[in-house]
Amino acid sequence: MGIFSFFNKPKKFFSATDNEQIVQAIRNAEKETSGEVRVYVESRNPLVNVMDRASEIFFKLKMEKTDDRNAVLLYIAIKDKELALFGDEGIYKKVGAAYWDSEVKNMIAHFSKDNISNGIEQCVQHIGQTLKEKFPYNSVTDKNELPDEIVFGK
């Protein structure tokens, strides 16, 4: 504690290796699709409902601006042990609620084994495969519409 405590560095949630593996998984997932995947990680969810928070972050990151409305946000609040997947209307209409529920259950299974970064990586790969099936890559029109780096909150 000190007078300049607000200058503290933000907490690191992952090792440099884990961070790079997650970013690489995002890049690999997006190689064969026009879809976009973002990962947002923070310590605590300041809102009551995890889906409300995921929605807030989704729109704060302007993820609804993709041409095909096919962006997916993976939201995680580490200390609250909460996670959510928020898909834009284009991808949500094509896969439905059961798909998202299944992916969340798979991630929870990995998280319960203290495999958070592996769970994220696997989820990103599954989402990428689904985006590839529903929104295949088009070499003429496709562009990377959103950054691939993990976004860290507080």
C-alpha positions as CSV (number, residue, x, y, z in Angstrom):
1,M,0.0,0.0,0.0
2,G,1.2,3.4,-0.8
3,I,0.3,6.8,-2.2
4,F,1.2,5.7,-5.7
5,S,-0.5,2.3,-5.6
6,F,-2.5,3.2,-8.8
7,F,0.7,2.8,-10.8
8,N,0.9,-0.9,-10.1
9,K,1.2,-3.1,-13.1
10,P,-2.0,-5.0,-14.0
11,K,-2.1,-8.6,-12.9
12,K,-1.0,-11.2,-15.4
13,F,-3.5,-13.9,-15.9
14,F,-1.4,-16.2,-18.1
15,S,2.2,-16.9,-18.7
16,A,3.8,-15.4,-21.8
17,T,3.7,-18.9,-23.4
18,D,0.0,-19.4,-22.5
19,N,-0.8,-15.9,-23.8
20,E,1.0,-16.6,-27.1
21,Q,-0.8,-20.0,-27.5
22,I,-4.2,-18.4,-27.1
23,V,-3.4,-15.6,-29.6
24,Q,-2.1,-18.2,-32.0
25,A,-5.2,-20.3,-31.6
26,I,-7.3,-17.1,-32.5
27,R,-5.1,-16.5,-35.6
28,N,-5.4,-20.2,-36.6
29,A,-9.2,-20.2,-36.0
30,E,-9.6,-17.1,-38.3
31,K,-7.4,-18.4,-41.1
32,E,-10.2,-20.3,-42.9
33,T,-13.2,-18.1,-42.1
34,S,-14.5,-14.6,-42.4
35,G,-15.5,-14.9,-38.7
36,E,-13.7,-13.1,-35.8
37,V,-12.9,-14.3,-32.3
38,R,-11.9,-12.2,-29.4
39,V,-11.0,-13.2,-25.8
40,Y,-11.6,-10.8,-22.9
41,V,-10.3,-11.7,-19.4
42,E,-10.7,-9.8,-16.2
43,S,-10.5,-10.6,-12.5
44,R,-14.1,-9.8,-11.5
45,N,-17.4,-9.3,-13.3
46,P,-18.7,-5.9,-12.0
47,L,-22.2,-6.7,-13.2
48,V,-24.6,-9.3,-11.7
49,N,-25.3,-11.3,-14.9
50,V,-22.3,-12.7,-16.8
51,M,-24.2,-12.5,-20.2
52,D,-24.9,-8.9,-19.5
53,R,-21.2,-8.3,-18.9
54,A,-20.2,-10.3,-22.1
55,S,-22.8,-8.2,-24.1
56,E,-21.4,-5.0,-22.7
57,I,-17.8,-5.9,-23.6
58,F,-18.9,-7.2,-27.0
59,F,-20.3,-3.8,-27.9
60,K,-17.6,-1.8,-26.2
61,L,-15.1,-3.6,-28.4
62,K,-17.3,-2.8,-31.4
63,M,-17.5,-6.4,-32.4
64,E,-20.9,-5.9,-34.0
65,K,-19.2,-4.0,-36.8
66,T,-18.0,-7.1,-38.7
67,D,-19.4,-7.3,-42.2
68,D,-21.2,-10.6,-41.7
69,R,-22.1,-10.1,-38.0
70,N,-20.1,-13.2,-37.3
71,A,-17.9,-12.2,-34.4
72,V,-17.7,-14.3,-31.2
73,L,-16.5,-13.0,-27.8
74,L,-15.2,-15.4,-25.1
75,Y,-15.6,-13.6,-21.8
76,I,-13.9,-14.8,-18.6
77,A,-14.0,-13.4,-15.1
78,I,-11.2,-15.4,-13.3
79,K,-11.9,-14.7,-9.6
80,D,-15.6,-14.9,-10.0
81,K,-15.2,-18.2,-12.0
82,E,-17.6,-17.0,-14.7
83,L,-17.4,-17.3,-18.4
84,A,-19.7,-16.7,-21.3
85,L,-19.7,-16.9,-25.1
86,F,-21.4,-14.1,-26.9
87,G,-22.0,-14.6,-30.6
88,D,-23.2,-11.8,-32.9
89,E,-26.5,-12.3,-34.7
90,G,-25.1,-13.8,-37.9
91,I,-23.4,-16.8,-36.2
92,Y,-25.9,-17.1,-33.5
93,K,-28.8,-17.6,-36.0
94,K,-26.8,-20.3,-37.7
95,V,-25.8,-22.5,-34.7
96,G,-28.5,-21.8,-32.0
97,A,-28.3,-21.7,-28.2
98,A,-27.5,-25.4,-27.8
99,Y,-24.1,-24.9,-29.5
100,W,-23.1,-22.2,-27.1
101,D,-24.2,-24.2,-24.1
102,S,-22.1,-27.1,-25.2
103,E,-19.0,-25.0,-25.7
104,V,-19.3,-23.5,-22.3
105,K,-19.7,-26.9,-20.7
106,N,-16.5,-28.1,-22.5
107,M,-14.6,-25.1,-21.2
108,I,-15.8,-25.6,-17.7
109,A,-14.6,-29.2,-17.8
110,H,-11.1,-27.9,-18.7
111,F,-11.2,-25.1,-16.1
112,S,-12.1,-27.5,-13.3
113,K,-8.8,-29.3,-14.0
114,D,-6.9,-26.0,-13.7
115,N,-6.4,-25.9,-17.5
116,I,-7.7,-22.4,-18.1
117,S,-5.5,-21.5,-21.0
118,N,-5.9,-25.0,-22.6
119,G,-9.7,-24.7,-22.2
120,I,-9.6,-21.3,-23.9
121,E,-7.4,-22.6,-26.7
122,Q,-9.7,-25.6,-27.3
123,C,-12.8,-23.4,-27.2
124,V,-11.3,-21.0,-29.7
125,Q,-10.4,-23.9,-32.0
126,H,-14.0,-25.3,-31.9
127,I,-15.5,-21.9,-32.6
128,G,-13.1,-21.4,-35.5
129,Q,-14.2,-24.7,-37.0
130,T,-17.8,-23.8,-36.7
131,L,-17.1,-20.3,-38.2
132,K,-15.3,-22.1,-41.0
133,E,-18.3,-24.2,-41.7
134,K,-20.8,-21.4,-41.5
135,F,-18.7,-18.5,-42.9
136,P,-15.9,-19.9,-45.1
137,Y,-12.9,-17.9,-46.0
138,N,-13.1,-15.9,-49.2
139,S,-9.7,-14.9,-50.5
140,V,-11.1,-11.9,-52.4
141,T,-13.2,-10.3,-49.7
142,D,-11.9,-11.6,-46.3
143,K,-9.9,-9.3,-44.1
144,N,-9.0,-9.4,-40.4
145,E,-11.6,-7.1,-39.0
146,L,-10.7,-7.2,-35.3
147,P,-7.4,-7.5,-33.4
148,D,-6.3,-11.0,-32.4
149,E,-4.7,-10.1,-29.0
150,I,-6.3,-11.0,-25.7
151,V,-8.0,-8.0,-24.1
152,F,-7.4,-7.8,-20.4
153,G,-9.7,-5.9,-18.0
154,K,-9.1,-5.2,-14.4
